[in-house]
Amino acid sequence: MQTIETLLNHKTIRNYKSDPIDEEILNIILEAGFRASTTGNMQVYSVIVTRDQEKRNELCKMHFGQKMVEQAPVLLTFCADFNRFNKWCEQREAEPGYDNFLSFFTAAIDALLVAQNAAVAAEAYGLGICYLGTTTYQADKLIDFFDLPKGVVPITTLVVGYPAEDPEKADRLPAKGVVHYEKYIDYTSADIDDIYQEKENLELTAKLLEENQLKTLAQIFTQKRYTKKDNIHFSKAFLRVIEEQGFMNNG
């Protein structure tokens, strides 16, 4: 039941104390990550642990200046990694065929499953976590920073540390908005109004609309947070990274 409580009480933490994380606790968090489900038991992922303050300062710049990267004592960068598995195959007289997009996607899923296990374990120890979506935006720079060889692509980063804040839990859509039974039932206009009503009526939403001088919350997402221009730019950059790292032999 403790795991259920941990999941149901998740909060995204963006302000951290500098208190170090005990080595034994960190190792248990990592081990919990490694127990995640994995395709074919291949474990085609790697985790890079960053604790050095100077390195975190450099990484903060790459992660768009998010101060929590400097504050928190530990950063965990989760990578899709077929490099290790390919080397093993070659050393065991087996020809690997994992230079394609499906293999990248498989490894990316593995990395995310490990990350989520680690996140839940960290929260069970009273630590706070935050996922950094900037990892994929800045994948090329992170590849250089971490000296990642071909076959390795950074997928996500977890900030881990003791919280210096106690925010409210973030809102979530109701179950009826995301759960389908037996088959997918497409949404009517009335369904959309009903599903998003609570989110649109939050005080935070009213504040955001006033600050951004916009009419709807959807406009904040499309015009301010995740614009079409940015989506296309970062998509092209990430696709180039995936190709350069050896995952686009799809002929």
C-alpha positions in Angstrom: 0.0 0.0 0.0 2.9 2.3 0.6 3.8 2.2 -3.1 0.2 3.2 -4.0 0.3 6.1 -1.6 3.6 7.2 -3.1 2.1 7.2 -6.6 -1.1 8.9 -5.6 0.7 11.7 -3.7 3.2 12.5 -6.4 4.2 16.2 -6.7 6.6 17.8 -9.1 9.4 19.5 -7.1 11.2 22.5 -8.6 13.1 23.8 -5.5 15.6 21.7 -3.6 17.8 21.7 -0.6 21.5 21.0 -1.2 21.5 18.2 1.3 23.4 15.1 -0.1 21.6 11.8 -0.8 23.1 8.9 1.1 25.1 6.6 -1.2 23.1 3.5 0.0 19.8 5.2 -0.7 20.9 6.3 -4.2 22.0 2.7 -4.9 18.7 1.3 -3.8 16.9 3.9 -6.1 19.0 2.8 -9.0 18.4 -0.9 -8.2 14.7 -0.3 -8.1 15.0 1.3 -11.6 16.8 -1.8 -12.9 13.9 -4.0 -11.8 11.6 -2.3 -14.3 10.2 -4.3 -17.2 12.5 -4.4 -20.2 12.1 -5.7 -23.8 13.4 -9.3 -24.0 15.4 -8.7 -20.8 18.0 -6.9 -22.9 18.2 -3.8 -20.6 19.1 -1.6 -23.5 19.5 1.6 -21.4 22.2 3.3 -19.4 22.0 5.8 -16.5 24.4 8.6 -16.0 24.7 9.9 -12.4 25.8 13.5 -12.0 26.7 14.8 -8.5 29.6 17.1 -9.2 28.5 20.7 -8.6 30.5 22.2 -11.5 29.1 19.6 -13.9 25.6 20.3 -12.7 26.2 24.0 -13.3 27.1 23.3 -16.9 24.1 21.0 -17.3 21.9 23.7 -15.9 22.8 25.9 -18.9 21.9 23.0 -21.3 18.6 22.5 -19.5 17.5 26.1 -20.3 18.7 27.5 -17.0 16.4 25.6 -14.8 17.9 26.4 -11.3 16.8 23.1 -9.8 19.6 21.4 -11.9 22.1 23.3 -9.8 20.2 23.0 -6.5 19.5 19.3 -6.3 22.4 17.0 -5.3 21.8 14.4 -8.0 20.9 14.3 -11.7 20.1 11.0 -13.4 20.2 11.1 -17.2 18.5 8.0 -18.7 19.7 6.9 -22.2 18.5 4.6 -24.8 21.6 2.4 -25.2 22.2 -0.4 -27.8 26.0 0.3 -27.8 26.6 -2.2 -25.0 24.3 -4.9 -26.3 25.8 -4.6 -29.8 29.3 -5.0 -28.5 28.2 -8.1 -26.6 26.6 -9.6 -29.7 29.7 -9.0 -31.8 31.9 -10.6 -29.1 29.7 -13.6 -29.1 29.7 -14.3 -32.8 26.2 -12.8 -33.3 25.5 -10.1 -35.9 23.4 -7.3 -34.3 20.5 -5.8 -36.3 19.6 -2.9 -34.0 20.5 0.1 -36.2 16.9 1.0 -37.0 14.2 3.2 -35.6 12.3 0.3 -34.0 15.4 -0.5 -31.9 15.7 3.1 -30.8 12.1 3.2 -29.8 12.5 -0.1 -27.9 15.5 1.3 -26.0 13.7 4.6 -25.3 10.8 2.8 -23.8 13.2 0.8 -21.6 14.9 4.0 -20.4 11.6 5.6 -19.5 10.4 2.5 -17.6 13.7 2.6 -15.6 13.3 6.3 -14.9 9.8 5.9 -13.6 10.7 3.1 -11.3 13.6 5.2 -10.0 11.3 8.2 -9.5 8.8 6.2 -7.4 11.6 4.7 -5.3 13.1 8.2 -4.7 9.7 9.5 -3.6 9.3 6.6 -1.2 12.4 7.8 0.5 11.0 11.3 0.9 12.9 12.7 -2.0 11.5 15.0 -4.6 11.8 14.5 -8.4 11.2 16.4 -11.6 11.5 15.2 -15.1 13.4 17.4 -17.6 11.8 17.4 -21.1 14.8 19.6 -22.2 16.8 16.3 -22.4 15.5 15.6 -25.9 15.6 19.2 -26.9 19.3 19.4 -26.1 20.2 15.8 -27.0 23.1 16.8 -29.3 24.7 18.9 -26.6 24.3 16.2 -23.9 25.8 13.6 -26.2 29.0 15.8 -26.4 28.9 16.6 -22.7 28.7 12.9 -21.7 30.9 11.6 -24.5 28.1 9.2 -25.7 29.1 6.8 -28.4 27.0 5.7 -31.3 24.0 3.7 -30.3 23.3 5.9 -27.2 20.7 8.7 -27.1 19.7 10.7 -24.0 15.9 10.3 -23.4 15.1 12.0 -20.1 16.6 13.4 -16.9 15.5 13.1 -13.3 16.3 15.9 -10.8 16.5 14.2 -7.4 16.8 15.8 -4.0 15.2 16.8 -0.8 12.3 19.2 -1.4 12.6 22.9 -0.4 8.9 23.4 -1.1 5.6 21.6 -0.6 3.5 22.5 -3.6 -0.1 21.4 -4.3 -0.5 18.3 -6.4 -0.8 19.2 -10.1 -4.3 18.8 -11.5 -5.1 15.8 -13.7 -7.9 15.1 -16.2 -10.7 12.8 -14.8 -10.5 9.1 -15.6 -13.4 9.4 -18.1 -11.1 11.6 -20.2 -8.3 9.1 -20.6 -9.8 5.6 -20.1 -11.5 3.7 -22.9 -13.1 0.2 -22.4 -12.9 -2.5 -25.1 -12.4 0.1 -27.9 -11.5 3.7 -28.4 -14.6 6.0 -28.3 -13.9 9.3 -30.0 -14.8 12.5 -28.1 -17.7 14.7 -28.9 -17.6 18.5 -28.5 -19.6 18.0 -25.3 -17.1 15.4 -24.0 -14.2 17.8 -24.6 -16.0 20.6 -22.7 -16.8 18.2 -19.8 -13.3 16.6 -19.6 -11.5 20.0 -19.5 -14.0 22.0 -17.5 -12.2 21.6 -14.1 -8.8 22.4 -15.5 -10.1 25.4 -17.3 -11.8 26.7 -14.2 -8.8 26.6 -11.9 -7.5 29.8 -10.3 -4.1 29.0 -11.8 -5.7 29.0 -15.3 -7.3 32.4 -14.7 -4.0 33.8 -13.6 -2.2 32.4 -16.6 -4.8 33.8 -19.0 -4.5 37.3 -17.4 -0.7 37.2 -17.5 -0.6 36.1 -21.1 -3.5 38.2 -22.3 -5.1 35.2 -24.0 -8.7 33.8 -24.1 -8.2 30.1 -23.5 -5.9 27.7 -21.8 -5.4 25.8 -25.1 -4.0 29.0 -26.6 -1.4 29.1 -23.8 -0.2 25.7 -24.8 -0.2 26.3 -28.5 1.1 29.9 -28.5 3.3 30.0 -25.5 4.4 26.6 -24.1 4.7 24.2 -27.0 4.4 26.1 -30.3 4.3 24.6 -33.7 7.5 26.4 -34.6 9.4 25.0 -31.6 8.0 21.5 -32.1 9.2 21.4 -35.7 12.6 22.8 -34.8 13.3 20.3 -31.9 11.8 17.4 -33.9 14.2 18.0 -36.7 17.1 18.3 -34.3 16.2 15.1 -32.4 15.6 13.1 -35.6 19.1 14.2 -36.7 20.5 13.0 -33.4 18.8 9.6 -33.8 20.2 9.3 -37.3 23.8 10.3 -36.3 23.7 7.9 -33.4 23.0 5.0 -35.8 19.3 4.3 -35.5 17.9 5.1 -39.0 18.8 2.1 -41.2 15.2 1.6 -42.2 15.7 0.7 -45.9 
